[in-house]
Amino acid sequence: MKSLRLLSVLGLAAGLAALAASPLAAQQASTQAAAAQQPSVAPPAQTVDLGSFVLEPLTVTAPRDKIQNQFAIDPQINQVLLRLLQSHMNARPDSQAALDASLGNLARISTLTGYELKTRYSQLGFLLTEGLAGVTDMELSSALEAAAQRGTNTQMRAAAMTALAYTHDLRYLSLFQNATNNHNITVRFGALESMLVMNKQSAQFQVANMARMDMSVPVQIYASAGQWRMGDIFGRETLLRLAQNTDWLVRAMSIHYLGEMGGADEYRQILLWLAFEQHPMVRTEMCAALLKLQRFAQ
């Protein structure tokens, strides 16, 4: 899911400072005296690529995957994460958390990044996923497995499965497959995300099964996109069918993934649908998809 990226003021300042200290700046300084003897000509405006100074979207970066020797991680870090996981895996939703003044400040930021920040800091599971993703420590792995199997907090169960998926260890695949039959949509969706993160061919059948049979249509759409991304063309066919659904949300979601992974045929089809679509959300999603597929317009 691509998200609006947050401009880093510190990064921008550092970038501008680096620009001032660049060889180009030194060269300009060295020719200053000669330039003073020439007729005054306004120099061309210098531009800075702001894209170089923006932060990546808020995603699970799995920092453990970048540490070659996980035994070098300070034991205190793992112990803190372990205690947090064990103390919250059965926690009930906290109605008072919605009244937190700090979250209230974030709630007033009605931009995409504002919504993402509120989500990030309103559910501990998202932060635990970041800290535990790709873990190899046996004690932490066992605790994650217990939370994924028996935790009563559904969001923590989903987070635990996702963290385990980043190990890419096939021994957890049966855990994810069993969770796809859970009555709770958060648990099922967490299982689906985990299988897609694991990205193993042995999970493809279960992903395809969710694309066909899950009781939630949004889950079917996400599974279909994953199925197509894993190389199964039937995922594309499902998205094309659901893009003509009577529910506007189903159409919009399907169009989004067609724009993410489509080609010339999808470009022409979405352009055709655009002429008849009436819902503003769907029309906007269609335009975004067409822009992503512009390279196939010719």
C-alpha positions, 0 to 999 in steps of 0.5 A: 500500500503506497502512502504519502511521504513525510518531508523531513525538515532536518533532511532538507537542511542537511541536503541544502548544506551539502549542496553548499559544500559541493564541488559545484559550489567550490568551483563557483567560488573560485571563479567569483573574481573573474565573474566580477569583471564580466557583465552582470548576468543573472545566474540560472536558478538552482533547483534542489530535488526535494525527493532526495530529502523525503522519508520513506512511507511508514512501513515495516522495515524489519531492522533485524534483517539488516543485522548480520549477527543478531546475537550482537543485539543487546539482551535488554532490547529483546527482554523489553520486547518480550515483556511487552508482547507477553503482557499485551497478547491477551489485553482487551481493547482500551477504551481510555486510549482514545481519550489520550491527549497526544493521540487527540492531537494526531487525530486532528491531522486529517492528511494521509500521513496524519492518519498513518501516524495515528494508526502507528501509535494507537496500536502497540502491535504495529510497533512490536511488529517493527521490533520483532520482525525477522527474529531468530532468538528462540525465546522471542520466537516461541513467545511470538508463536504462542501469541499468534496461536493463543492470544485473545487480542486479535491485533496482537495475533496478527502482528505476531504472525507478521513478525514471524513471516519476516523470518521466511521460515516455512515451519510457520506456514501451517500456523498462517494457513490455520489462521485463514479459517478464523472467524475474525477478519483481523486474524485472517487478514494478518494470516494473508499478509504473513503468507505474502510477506513470506513469499513462498510458492508453497503458500500460493494455493492458500492465497488463491483459496482466500481470493476465491472463498474468503467471506470478506470481499476486501480480503478477496481483493487483497488476496487476488492482488497477492495471487497475481503478484506471486505469478498466478494469472487468475488473480488478475482475472478476479480483480477484473471481475471485481472491478465491475462490482456494484459496491463502489469500494470493491471497484475502487480497491480492485482498480487500485491493484490493477493500476499497481500491476497492470499493463496495456490491456488494463490501461485500455480497460480502465480508460473505457470504464472511466467514461461510465463510472459515476462514483467520485472515489472510483473515478479518482482511483481510476485516474490514479491507476491510469497515470501509473500505467501511462507508459503503456498508453502508446 
